[in-house]
């Protein structure tokens, strides 16, 4: 089994990349989806988050209201660290359980872990290789404004809160550039997939 950790910043093309890799036969584990699972009632993190941030997080369906939680941690570094200290280890536990399950059924398979906060959470050691998709800042701003309907200022604020391309590249095994069109991205990904296939 080979495990690829895939990351990138806002509007870099992570979803397009994972879709292509899934079509080639890779197993995709989405850390963001695992993140949603850790907030479910009964999950260990669910109880810890409520104990840490208050009962007012619980909505009528006993779910954690992510908007209320977001308002408590947004712009507050201490609160954000408390939250990530609770949820990131739980996400990792779920991801590792998913990998173990895939390994038991397909020991020769290729797994792609997609995680926007891969480096921030320290999950890169889960994989055999780390792939980073990078896009120039101006391209990311234009794509994100068009895709999400956000103002330029809102997009710039999001980019400011993320690692820079340079910081990600310094930790990458493979760098995929996505400044051109869709086909240029796919061509690079196909070349990397073929390389993996030959290992």
C-alpha positions in Angstrom: 0.0 0.0 0.0 1.1 3.5 -0.7 -0.3 6.6 1.1 -0.2 10.0 -0.5 -0.9 13.1 1.6 -2.3 15.8 -0.6 -2.7 19.4 0.4 -2.9 22.9 -1.0 -4.3 26.3 -0.2 -7.5 28.0 -1.1 -8.7 27.4 -4.7 -5.6 25.4 -5.5 -7.5 22.5 -7.1 -7.4 19.8 -4.3 -10.9 18.6 -5.1 -10.2 18.4 -8.8 -7.0 16.4 -8.1 -8.7 14.0 -5.7 -11.6 13.4 -8.2 -9.0 12.6 -10.9 -7.1 10.3 -8.6 -10.3 8.5 -7.5 -11.1 7.9 -11.2 -7.7 6.2 -11.5 -8.5 3.9 -8.7 -7.2 5.6 -5.6 -9.0 5.4 -2.3 -9.7 9.0 -1.1 -9.9 9.9 2.5 -11.1 13.5 3.0 -9.9 14.9 6.3 -12.6 17.6 6.2 -15.3 14.9 6.1 -13.6 13.1 9.0 -13.7 16.5 10.7 -17.5 16.5 10.5 -17.7 13.1 12.0 -15.8 14.1 15.1 -18.5 16.6 15.9 -21.3 14.0 15.9 -23.2 13.3 19.1 -21.6 10.4 20.9 -18.1 11.1 19.5 -15.3 11.8 22.0 -14.6 15.2 20.6 -18.4 16.2 20.7 -18.4 15.9 24.6 -15.0 17.7 24.9 -16.0 20.6 22.6 -19.2 21.2 24.6 -17.4 20.9 27.9 -14.8 23.5 26.7 -17.0 25.9 24.8 -20.4 25.7 26.4 -23.9 24.1 26.2 -25.1 26.9 24.0 -23.4 25.2 21.1 -26.1 22.4 21.0 -29.0 23.0 18.6 -32.5 21.4 18.8 -31.2 18.2 17.2 -28.4 17.9 19.7 -25.9 18.7 16.9 -23.0 21.2 17.5 -23.9 24.4 15.8 -20.7 25.1 13.8 -21.6 28.7 13.3 -21.8 29.4 17.0 -18.6 27.5 17.6 -16.9 29.4 14.7 -17.9 32.7 16.3 -16.3 31.7 19.6 -12.9 30.8 18.0 -12.7 33.2 15.0 -10.0 35.7 15.7 -9.2 34.2 19.1 -5.9 32.2 18.8 -6.1 30.6 22.3 -9.7 29.4 21.7 -8.7 28.1 18.2 -5.8 26.2 19.6 -8.1 24.6 22.3 -10.4 23.5 19.6 -7.7 22.0 17.3 -6.1 20.3 20.3 -9.5 18.5 20.7 -10.4 17.7 17.2 -7.2 17.2 15.2 -6.1 14.1 17.2 -9.6 12.6 16.8 -9.6 13.3 13.0 -6.2 11.6 12.8 -7.6 8.6 14.7 -10.5 8.3 12.2 -8.2 8.7 9.2 -5.8 6.0 10.5 -8.8 3.6 11.2 -10.0 4.2 7.6 -6.4 3.4 6.3 -6.3 0.2 8.3 -9.6 -0.9 6.9 -8.5 -0.3 3.3 -5.2 -2.1 4.0 -7.1 -5.1 5.3 -9.1 -5.4 2.0 -6.6 -4.1 -0.5 -3.0 -4.2 0.7 -1.7 -3.1 -2.7 -4.0 -0.1 -2.9 -3.1 3.6 -3.2 -4.7 5.9 -0.6 -4.9 9.6 -1.0 -5.4 11.6 2.2 -6.7 15.1 1.3 -6.2 17.6 4.1 -6.1 21.4 3.8 -4.4 21.6 7.3 -2.0 18.7 6.7 1.1 20.5 7.9 -0.6 22.6 10.5 -2.0 19.4 12.1 1.3 17.5 11.6 -0.4 14.7 9.7 2.2 14.5 6.9 3.9 11.5 8.7 0.8 9.4 7.9 1.9 9.2 4.2 4.7 7.8 2.1 4.7 11.0 0.0 3.4 14.5 0.4 1.9 16.2 -2.7 1.3 20.0 -2.6 -0.8 21.7 -5.2 0.2 25.4 -5.5 -1.5 28.2 -7.3 -0.3 31.9 -7.6 -1.9 34.2 -5.1 -3.6 36.3 -7.8 -5.0 33.2 -9.6 -6.3 31.9 -6.2 -8.0 35.2 -5.5 -9.7 35.3 -8.9 -10.9 31.7 -8.7 -12.2 31.9 -5.2 -14.1 35.2 -5.9 -15.7 33.5 -9.0 -16.4 30.2 -7.2 -17.5 31.4 -3.8 -18.9 34.8 -4.6 -16.6 36.4 -2.0 -15.2 39.9 -2.0 -11.5 40.3 -2.8 -10.9 41.4 0.8 -12.6 38.3 2.2 -10.5 36.0 0.0 -7.3 37.9 0.9 -8.1 37.5 4.6 -8.5 33.7 4.1 -5.2 33.5 2.3 -3.5 35.5 5.0 -4.6 32.9 7.6 -3.1 30.0 5.6 0.4 28.8 5.1 2.2 30.3 2.1 3.0 28.4 -1.0 6.7 28.6 0.0 6.0 27.1 3.4 4.1 24.2 1.8 6.7 23.7 -1.0 9.5 23.4 1.6 7.7 20.3 3.1 6.6 18.7 -0.2 7.9 15.7 -2.0 5.9 16.5 -5.1 4.8 20.0 -6.2 2.0 20.3 -8.7 1.4 23.7 -10.2 -2.1 24.7 -11.1 -1.9 28.2 -12.6 -3.0 27.1 -16.1 -6.0 25.3 -17.3 -7.7 22.1 -16.1 -5.9 19.9 -18.6 -2.5 21.1 -17.5 -3.3 20.1 -14.0 -4.6 16.7 -15.1 -1.5 16.1 -17.2 0.8 16.6 -14.2 -1.4 14.4 -12.0 -1.5 11.6 -14.6 2.4 11.7 -14.8 2.6 11.3 -11.0 0.0 8.5 -11.0 1.9 6.6 -13.7 5.1 7.0 -11.6 3.3 5.5 -8.6 2.0 2.7 -10.7 5.5 1.8 -11.8 6.9 1.7 -8.2 
